[in-house]
């Protein structure tokens, strides 16, 4: 245990006043004044020795206690700091009264010492909290990595995995060398999954930790609002991601096919562009009409008689012959007639 005397010896001086100045880092204590006090009144040393000894012992015991319980910075820890500071102030009052003209100097030293003590205790609380938080964060990361390793993620998708919070008051360790993570018996990774963490160190522990899994798939949306009748350009199109359980229907995950299509209604940012909301070929558009088979291809111009999206069969008028034909929409401005 570090005390006032051996701290003073390390400094080359056996005065507890010097030890006090060093141990609590009193930056604003006038060293010459302190030396003068020691010289004039040797009885000052027992007072400072007693106070410093109390300070060191209680800082050690309090910090150690909170570290073991991993309380963190909470009401109990702060309350302990306040009570200890008040106790030191009360206990030192009787001793200070005896020193007459030195009273003011002693009071100043006492107040600085108590202020430092309060900060030191809060630091211990903070260190305890940081250590516990680091452990729980590490265990969360390990659980998340384990779950990610169990997933079969499509190439165009993203996986979001989030482990539940862990109570920092639990007596857990990082357990880097002897930590095992598994799924409980007969359980598979799904949207809401539970993993089992087990530590087989000297002080073993185990924990069931909920983990939430979200597979997010891309969809095309607009970066800015688009009015009805506007042509979609590359600059207005963007990709976004949404949980696969929440996005269904006739949406696209590739921007290229939507360049040049016309909106049939207002489109809002963040919402998937549905094929029913656009016309790839719109009524009245002049399009290229292709008739093709494995050995030949014939092209002519036609006018669309109705709106159509990808794969839709629509009616068209051959501009050259005036005949009405049926064709399948293949791309913007392009319709194919089976031949």
Secondary structure, 3 states (H helix, E strand, C coil): CCCHHHHHHHCCCCCHHHHHHHHCCCCCCCHHHHHHHHHHCCCHHHHHHHHHHHHHHHHHHHHHHHHHHCCCCCHHHHHHHHHHHHHHHHHHHHHHHCCHHHHHHHHHHHHHHHHHHHHHHHHHHHHHHHHHHHHHHHHHHHHHHHHHHHCCCCCCCEEEEEECCCCCCCCCCCCCCCEEEEECCCCCCCCEEEEEEEECCCCCEEEEEEEEEEEEEEEEEECCCECCCCECCHHHEEEEEEECCCCCCCECCCCHHHCCCEECCCECCCCCCEHHHEECECCCCEEEEEEECCCCEEEEEEEECCCECCCCEEEEEECCCCCEEEEEEEECCEEEEEC
